[in-house]
Amino acid sequence: MKSLYKYFLWAALLLAALCAYFYFTGQYTVFGPLLVFFFLALSIGVRGHEKIKGFSYALLIFASAALAMNYPDMFINWGSFEVKKLIVPLLQIIMFGMGTAMSLKDFAAVVRSPKAVFVGLICQFTIMPIVGATLVFLFKFPPEIAAGVILIGSSPSGLASNVMAYIAKANLALSVTLTTVATLLAPFLTPVLMKTFGGELIDIDVWGMMWSITKITIIPIVAGLIFNKLFHGKTEWLDKAMPLVSMGGIALIIAITAALGRDNLLTMGAILILVALLHNSAGYMFGYWGCRLFGLDERSCRTIAFEVGMQNGGLASGLAEAMGKAATVGLAPIVFGALMNITGSSLAMWWRGKPIKEKKVK
């Protein structure tokens, strides 16, 4: 099996060389499809290596975005049906899956380690909106693009942070608890933060945004919790299928939003990538050192760094669509959502190689 992964890596190397040739010779119609296949081959190839397999999903995200940029019509209309109408239902399915994987026991960590949960939530809902607003001010983005940066910064953490905490051997239980509680608080905090930091950029309907987040996240999660309570242990196929459905759903959401905002991405994509990297890095750094200042243990500091630095890009895209601004406000969630998987995977693998020395109990 490992030899098969090697073949995909060699194919990716060949495709990279071809991409470079066709790009620099100006043959973009050939370059585009080859770029999609390059990301796909690399996504499969890295799965054969334990140290870098965490990048596989991020590369798949890039493949879906590249496909949408080259063939936008595939993700805009299917006949008379507008594909963007799938964004909210897909998010609801993902959140339902999150609920089915949870139980009331998952909230026990709030009681066991209230300080870590409290510090994590404070860091998450203060650091990232402030960093986003600062970057928007420094880079002078157009109002609706700027609002997208603030929106992703004001969103709760996503499921990707749980995966990174697992890879990094951090406190996975704390990560799941923080993601869950932050998601439940999002209907109240995200609209207020958007109004505070982005109210001068675009009109923010606080109550409308609260309802949008509630129907996208809270209702499906509660439905999933009830489903888990009633059918726990009876639907193993669902437990196995939902992670794949979630990954496919996020990839499709990113592709749809990339297709809708293709023209804006072509003109502002490079600067958004730079801002995304700064935003991500600031989240990891301030999240980690903020927790150190509060005296949390190393494992919790690493966990909260992921929770602060990695937001729910899918939810932000869904909110942009609910606002009718997927092609502008929705741009930052696409770029940030894709890149945070790369930066998160890199940090997780680095920390994995630096195990935490447990103190011996006398």
C-alpha positions in Angstrom: 0.0 0.0 0.0 2.9 2.4 0.8 4.3 2.0 -2.7 0.9 3.2 -4.0 1.3 6.4 -1.9 4.8 6.8 -3.4 3.4 6.7 -6.9 1.0 9.5 -6.0 3.8 11.6 -4.6 5.9 11.1 -7.8 2.8 12.0 -9.8 2.4 15.1 -7.7 6.0 16.1 -8.4 5.5 15.6 -12.1 2.3 17.6 -12.1 4.0 20.4 -10.1 6.7 20.7 -12.8 4.0 20.7 -15.6 2.0 23.3 -13.6 5.1 25.6 -13.4 5.8 25.2 -17.1 2.2 26.0 -18.3 1.9 28.8 -15.8 5.1 30.6 -16.9 4.3 30.1 -20.6 0.9 31.6 -20.1 -1.1 28.5 -21.0 -3.6 29.0 -18.1 -6.3 26.8 -19.6 -4.0 23.8 -19.2 -2.5 25.0 -15.9 -5.8 25.1 -14.1 -6.9 21.5 -14.5 -3.3 20.3 -13.8 -3.3 22.3 -10.5 -6.4 20.4 -9.4 -4.9 17.1 -10.1 -1.6 18.2 -8.4 -3.5 18.9 -5.1 -5.5 15.7 -5.4 -2.3 13.5 -6.0 -0.5 15.2 -3.2 -3.4 14.8 -0.8 -3.4 11.1 -1.4 0.4 10.7 -1.4 1.0 12.4 2.0 -1.4 9.9 3.6 1.4 7.3 3.3 3.6 9.2 5.7 2.7 9.4 9.4 4.4 12.8 10.0 2.7 14.6 7.2 -0.6 12.8 6.7 -2.3 15.5 8.7 -2.0 17.8 5.7 -4.1 15.5 3.5 -7.5 17.2 4.2 -6.1 20.7 3.8 -4.7 19.7 0.4 -8.1 18.3 -0.5 -9.6 21.7 0.4 -7.2 23.4 -2.0 -8.1 21.0 -4.7 -11.8 21.8 -4.3 -11.1 25.6 -4.4 -8.9 25.2 -7.5 -11.6 23.2 -9.2 -14.1 26.0 -8.4 -11.8 28.7 -9.7 -11.3 26.9 -13.0 -14.9 25.7 -13.5 -17.1 28.1 -11.5 -20.3 27.3 -13.4 -20.2 23.8 -11.9 -20.7 25.3 -8.4 -23.1 28.2 -9.3 -26.0 26.7 -11.1 -27.2 23.1 -11.7 -29.8 23.9 -14.3 -32.2 26.3 -12.7 -31.1 25.5 -9.2 -28.7 27.9 -7.4 -26.0 25.8 -5.8 -25.4 28.3 -3.0 -28.8 27.3 -1.5 -27.0 24.1 -0.4 -24.6 25.9 2.0 -27.0 26.2 5.0 -28.4 22.7 4.7 -24.9 21.3 4.5 -23.8 23.1 7.6 -26.9 21.9 9.4 -26.1 18.3 8.5 -22.5 18.8 9.7 -23.8 20.2 13.0 -26.3 17.4 13.4 -23.4 15.0 13.0 -21.5 16.9 15.7 -24.5 16.5 18.0 -24.7 12.7 17.3 -21.1 12.3 18.5 -21.8 14.1 21.7 -23.6 13.5 25.0 -24.3 15.5 28.1 -21.1 13.9 29.6 -19.0 16.0 27.2 -20.0 19.0 29.2 -18.5 17.5 32.4 -15.2 19.2 31.6 -16.8 22.5 32.3 -17.2 21.4 35.9 -13.9 19.5 36.1 -11.8 22.4 34.8 -13.8 25.6 34.8 -10.8 27.8 34.7 -9.4 26.4 31.5 -12.8 26.6 29.8 -13.4 30.2 31.0 -9.9 31.3 29.9 -10.3 29.6 26.6 -13.6 31.3 25.8 -12.4 34.7 26.9 -9.3 34.4 24.7 -11.3 33.1 21.7 -14.0 35.8 21.7 -11.6 38.7 22.4 -8.3 38.0 20.7 -9.5 37.1 17.2 -12.1 39.9 16.7 -9.5 42.5 17.8 -6.8 41.0 15.6 -9.2 40.9 12.7 -10.3 44.5 13.2 -6.6 45.6 13.5 -5.6 43.8 10.2 -8.6 45.3 8.4 -7.5 48.8 9.5 -3.9 48.2 8.5 -4.6 46.7 5.0 -7.5 49.1 4.1 -9.8 46.5 2.6 -13.1 47.4 0.9 -15.9 47.4 3.4 -17.5 44.0 2.6 -14.2 42.2 2.3 -13.2 43.7 5.6 -16.4 42.6 7.2 -15.6 39.1 6.1 -12.3 39.2 8.0 -14.0 40.4 11.1 -16.7 37.8 10.7 -14.3 34.9 10.6 -12.5 36.3 13.7 -15.8 36.6 15.5 -16.9 33.0 14.7 -16.4 30.1 17.2 -13.9 27.4 16.8 -14.7 24.5 14.4 -14.2 20.8 14.4 -10.8 21.1 12.8 -9.4 22.4 16.1 -10.4 19.1 17.7 -8.5 17.2 15.0 -5.4 19.3 15.5 -5.6 18.9 19.3 -5.7 15.1 18.8 -2.7 15.1 16.4 -0.7 17.3 18.8 -1.5 15.0 21.8 -3.0 18.0 23.6 -6.1 18.0 25.8 -8.7 16.6 23.4 -11.5 16.6 26.0 -11.0 20.3 26.7 -10.9 21.0 23.0 -14.2 19.3 22.3 -15.7 21.1 25.3 -14.5 24.5 24.2 -15.7 24.0 20.6 -19.1 22.9 21.9 -19.6 25.7 24.4 -18.2 28.3 22.0 -20.7 27.1 19.3 -23.6 27.3 21.8 -22.5 30.9 22.7 -22.1 32.0 19.1 -25.7 33.1 18.5 -25.3 35.7 21.3 -21.6 36.7 20.9 -20.9 36.6 17.2 -23.6 39.1 16.2 -22.6 41.5 19.0 -18.9 41.3 18.0 -19.8 41.9 14.4 -21.9 44.9 15.3 -19.1 46.3 17.5 -16.2 45.8 15.1 -17.9 45.7 11.7 -21.0 47.8 12.2 -19.4 50.8 10.4 -18.5 48.6 7.4 -21.9 47.0 6.6 -25.3 46.9 8.1 -25.5 44.2 10.8 -28.9 42.8 11.7 -28.0 41.5 15.2 -31.3 39.6 15.7 -31.3 38.2 12.2 -27.8 36.9 12.6 -28.7 35.4 16.0 -31.5 33.5 14.3 -29.3 32.4 11.4 -26.6 31.0 13.8 -29.3 29.3 15.9 -30.9 27.5 13.0 -27.5 26.6 11.5 -25.9 25.3 14.7 -28.0 25.1 17.8 -31.1 23.4 16.5 -29.1 20.7 14.5 -26.8 20.0 17.5 -29.7 19.6 19.9 -31.4 17.3 17.3 -28.2 15.3 17.2 -28.0 15.1 21.0 -31.5 13.8 21.1 -30.8 11.3 18.3 -27.7 10.1 20.2 -29.7 9.7 23.4 -32.5 7.7 21.7 -30.3 5.5 19.4 -26.9 5.4 21.1 -25.1 2.2 19.9 -27.7 1.4 17.3 -26.3 3.4 14.4 -22.6 2.6 14.1 -22.8 3.3 10.3 -23.8 6.9 11.1 -20.8 7.4 13.4 -18.5 6.2 10.6 -20.2 8.1 7.9 -20.5 11.5 9.5 -16.8 12.5 9.6 -16.6 11.8 5.8 -19.9 13.7 5.2 -18.5 16.6 7.3 -15.3 16.7 5.3 -17.1 16.5 2.0 -19.6 19.1 3.1 -16.9 21.6 4.0 -15.0 21.0 0.8 -18.2 21.7 -1.2 -19.1 24.8 0.8 -15.6 26.2 0.1 -15.9 25.3 -3.6 -19.3 27.1 -3.9 -18.1 30.2 -2.1 -14.9 30.3 -4.2 -17.0 30.0 -7.4 -19.3 32.9 -6.3 -16.4 35.1 -5.4 -14.0 34.1 -8.2 -13.4 37.5 -9.6 -12.8 39.1 -6.2 -10.4 36.2 -5.3 -8.4 36.7 -8.5 -7.8 40.4 -7.6 -7.5 40.1 -3.8 -6.5 36.5 -3.2 -2.8 37.2 -2.6 -3.4 39.9 0.0 -6.1 37.8 1.7 -3.6 34.9 2.0 -1.1 37.2 3.7 -3.7 38.5 6.1 -5.0 34.9 6.8 -1.5 33.8 7.8 -1.0 36.8 10.1 -4.5 36.3 11.6 -3.8 32.6 12.2 -0.3 33.1 13.6 -1.6 35.8 16.0 -4.3 33.5 17.2 -2.0 30.7 18.0 0.6 32.9 19.7 -1.7 35.1 21.8 -3.9 32.1 22.6 -0.9 30.1 23.9 0.8 32.9 25.8 -2.4 34.3 27.1 -3.1 30.9 28.8 0.4 30.8 30.1 -0.2 34.2 31.8 -3.2 32.7 33.5 -1.1 29.8 34.8 -2.7 27.0 32.8 -0.8 23.8 32.2 1.2 23.2 29.0 -1.4 20.7 27.5 -4.2 23.2 28.1 -2.2 26.1 26.6 -1.6 24.1 23.4 -5.2 23.1 23.2 -6.6 26.7 23.6 -4.0 27.9 21.1 -5.8 25.8 18.4 -9.3 26.9 19.7 -8.3 30.5 19.4 -6.4 30.3 16.1 -8.9 28.1 14.2 -12.4 29.4 13.5 -15.4 27.7 11.9 -15.0 28.9 8.3 -18.0 26.9 7.2 -20.3 28.7 9.7 -18.8 32.1 8.6 -19.5 31.2 4.9 -23.1 30.2 5.9 -23.6 33.5 7.6 -22.2 35.4 4.6 -24.7 33.5 2.4 -27.6 34.3 4.8 -26.6 38.0 4.5 -26.7 37.7 0.7 -23.0 38.5 0.4 -21.3 35.2 -0.2 -19.2 36.7 -3.1 -17.7 39.4 -0.9 -18.1 38.9 2.9 -17.7 35.1 2.2 -14.2 35.5 0.7 -12.2 35.7 3.9 -13.8 32.5 5.3 -12.8 30.6 2.2 -9.1 31.7 2.3 -8.8 31.6 6.1 -10.6 28.3 6.3 -8.3 26.6 3.8 -5.0 28.0 5.2 -5.8 27.4 8.9 -5.8 23.7 8.1 -2.3 24.0 6.8 -1.0 26.2 9.6 -2.9 24.1 12.2 -1.5 20.8 10.8 2.0 22.3 10.8 1.8 23.4 14.4 0.2 20.1 15.5 2.9 18.1 14.0 5.6 20.3 15.5 4.1 20.0 19.0 3.6 16.3 18.5 7.4 16.0 18.2 7.8 17.9 21.4 6.0 15.7 24.0 5.0 17.2 27.3 6.9 15.8 30.3 4.4 14.7 32.9 5.3 15.6 36.5 5.7 12.5 38.7 3.3 12.4 41.6 5.0 11.5 44.8 
